Amino acid sequence: MLTLDTPHRHLLAVGLSLFPLAAHADCMTAQDLLAGVMIENGAETPKVELHLRTGPDTVSDWVPTDTGAVARTDRLYGVYTTQEATTKDGAGWETNYQITFDDPAAVPPPVPELNWTAKAVFFDGFDKIDVIVSYSLGKEDTITVDGCPYRVLPVEMTLQQFGDDATPVDPEIGRQLYFPDLGTSTYVNYVLPNVSEHDDRPPPRRIYRRP
């Protein structure tokens, strides 16, 4: 099993070729996160994410980036983002950002139609900033991937920063698709203030066990 400190030479060798494809996909469950679950989106040039349980309440995913690196995102309960980092050599990680909730014990398990807001500290690798983070989970639906039905919940995360005069600035908005049957989320898009182009990803077309 890969750990937070050693995902790496293997992951880079596998990840930078967009991961090997499985010959046949069984229906995955949360138990499969212990060995690894691959989620491939439906883009013409798909992103293939490797999802692993890396702690009692933490799921991490790794995905090759367009720059030849591998990005790792850590999420509590597979939903609430706490860190994103990248590596190019499989040894050292560069932190893109960290989100530390004021009361981590109060982070709720994800359920349909949950709305939750918390104070947090956002660290971009240079500065620590007080922010307010809000999560909104939608109604449960079911999608079929590789012939397998999976329950899904749309997730929207809002990260609110404030100006020098404590006035709210335009928030960052991230969207995910949470799979209760798997206990993990896949990225949909992220909207940054004053940025017109976003990295939108279609829903998954394949979910399979890590080869």
C-alpha positions in Angstrom: 0.0 0.0 0.0 1.3 3.4 -0.8 1.7 5.9 2.0 1.7 9.7 2.1 5.5 9.7 2.1 6.2 7.0 -0.5 3.7 6.9 -3.4 6.2 7.5 -5.8 8.5 6.0 -8.1 6.0 3.3 -8.9 3.2 5.9 -9.1 5.3 8.2 -11.4 6.2 5.3 -13.7 2.5 4.2 -13.8 0.9 7.6 -13.5 2.8 9.5 -16.2 1.6 7.0 -18.8 -2.0 7.6 -17.5 -2.0 4.3 -15.6 -2.5 0.9 -17.2 -6.0 -0.1 -18.1 -7.7 -3.0 -16.5 -8.9 -5.8 -18.8 -12.2 -6.0 -17.0 -13.8 -3.9 -14.3 -15.7 -5.4 -11.3 -18.0 -3.3 -9.2 -15.8 -1.5 -6.7 -16.5 -0.9 -3.0 -14.9 1.1 -0.2 -12.9 -2.0 0.7 -11.1 -1.7 -2.6 -9.6 1.6 -1.6 -7.1 -0.3 0.6 -5.4 -1.6 -2.6 -6.4 1.2 -4.9 -9.3 2.2 -7.1 -8.8 3.8 -10.6 -11.3 6.4 -11.8 -11.1 7.4 -15.4 -13.2 10.3 -16.6 -15.0 10.6 -19.9 -12.8 13.2 -21.6 -11.4 12.7 -25.1 -8.0 12.6 -23.4 -9.0 11.2 -20.0 -7.5 11.9 -16.6 -7.0 8.7 -14.7 -7.0 9.1 -10.9 -5.7 6.5 -8.4 -7.6 6.6 -5.1 -6.2 5.1 -1.9 -7.2 5.0 1.8 -4.2 6.6 3.5 -5.6 7.0 7.0 -8.6 6.1 9.2 -10.6 9.0 7.9 -8.5 10.1 4.9 -8.6 9.2 1.2 -6.0 10.5 -1.2 -6.0 10.5 -5.0 -3.1 10.9 -7.4 -3.4 12.1 -11.0 -0.8 13.0 -13.7 -0.8 16.7 -14.6 -0.3 18.3 -17.9 3.2 19.4 -16.8 4.5 15.9 -16.3 4.1 15.9 -12.5 1.8 13.9 -10.3 -0.7 15.8 -8.1 -1.9 14.3 -4.8 -5.1 15.5 -3.0 -5.9 14.5 0.6 -9.6 14.5 1.7 -11.2 13.8 5.0 -14.0 11.2 4.5 -13.1 11.4 0.9 -14.8 14.8 0.6 -13.2 17.6 2.6 -9.9 18.7 1.0 -7.1 19.2 3.5 -4.0 19.3 1.2 -2.8 19.3 -2.4 0.8 18.7 -3.4 2.8 17.8 -6.5 5.9 15.9 -7.2 8.0 15.4 -10.3 10.7 12.9 -9.1 8.7 10.8 -6.7 10.8 11.9 -3.7 10.1 15.5 -2.8 6.6 17.0 -2.5 5.8 20.7 -3.2 2.8 21.9 -1.2 0.3 23.7 -3.4 -2.0 24.5 -0.5 -3.2 23.2 2.9 -6.6 23.7 4.6 -6.6 23.2 8.4 -10.0 23.3 10.0 -10.3 25.1 13.3 -12.0 22.1 14.8 -11.2 18.9 12.8 -13.2 16.8 15.2 -16.3 18.6 14.1 -16.0 17.7 10.4 -19.2 15.7 9.7 -19.4 12.5 7.7 -20.9 13.2 4.2 -24.6 12.7 3.9 -27.2 13.8 1.3 -28.2 17.5 1.4 -25.7 18.4 4.1 -24.6 22.0 4.4 -21.6 22.7 6.6 -19.5 25.8 7.2 -16.3 26.1 9.2 -13.5 28.4 10.0 -10.1 27.3 8.7 -6.5 28.4 7.9 -5.4 28.3 4.3 -1.7 27.9 3.7 -0.4 28.4 0.1 3.2 27.4 0.8 4.1 31.0 1.8 1.3 32.7 3.8 -1.3 31.5 6.3 -4.7 33.1 5.8 -7.9 32.9 7.8 -10.8 31.6 5.6 -14.3 30.3 5.8 -14.9 27.0 4.0 -18.4 25.8 3.1 -19.6 22.5 1.8 -22.9 21.8 0.2 -23.9 18.2 -0.7 -26.8 17.6 -3.1 -29.4 14.9 -3.3 -28.4 11.3 -3.9 -28.5 10.0 -7.4 -27.3 6.8 -9.1 -25.1 6.5 -12.2 -24.0 3.4 -14.0 -20.3 3.0 -14.8 -18.9 -0.2 -16.5 -22.3 -1.8 -15.9 -22.1 -1.1 -12.1 -24.6 1.2 -10.3 -22.9 3.7 -8.0 -24.7 6.2 -5.7 -23.4 9.7 -6.1 -23.7 13.1 -4.4 -22.8 16.4 -6.0 -20.5 18.4 -3.8 -19.7 22.1 -4.0 -17.0 23.7 -1.8 -16.7 27.4 -1.4 -13.5 28.9 0.0 -14.0 32.5 1.2 -11.1 34.8 1.7 -11.2 38.4 2.9 -9.5 41.6 2.0 -7.4 43.8 4.2 -10.5 45.6 5.5 -12.2 42.2 6.2 -14.5 42.6 3.2 -15.2 39.2 1.4 -13.5 38.8 -1.9 -14.8 36.6 -4.8 -14.7 33.0 -3.5 -13.0 30.0 -5.0 -15.5 27.3 -5.9 -14.6 23.6 -6.2 -17.0 20.9 -7.4 -16.7 17.1 -6.9 -18.8 14.0 -7.3 -18.8 11.9 -4.1 -19.3 8.1 -4.3 -20.8 6.9 -1.0 -20.3 3.3 -2.1 -16.5 4.0 -2.5 -16.0 6.6 0.1 -14.1 8.9 -2.2 -14.7 11.9 -4.6 -13.7 12.7 -8.1 -12.9 16.2 -9.3 -15.4 18.0 -11.5 -14.1 21.5 -11.8 -12.6 24.4 -9.9 -13.5 28.0 -10.4 -11.0 30.7 -9.5 -12.0 34.4 -9.3 -11.4 36.4 -12.5 -10.4 33.3 -14.4 -12.5 32.5 -17.4 -11.1 29.1 -18.3 -11.6 26.1 -15.9 -10.3 22.5 -15.9 -13.7 20.9 -16.4 -13.8 17.1 -16.3 -16.7 14.9 -17.5 -18.2 12.2 -15.3 -16.3 8.9 -14.9 -16.6 6.3 -17.7 -14.5 3.6 -16.0 -14.0 2.6 -12.3 -11.8 -0.4 -11.7 -9.4 -2.0 -9.3 -5.8 -0.9 -9.4 -3.8 -3.3 -11.6 
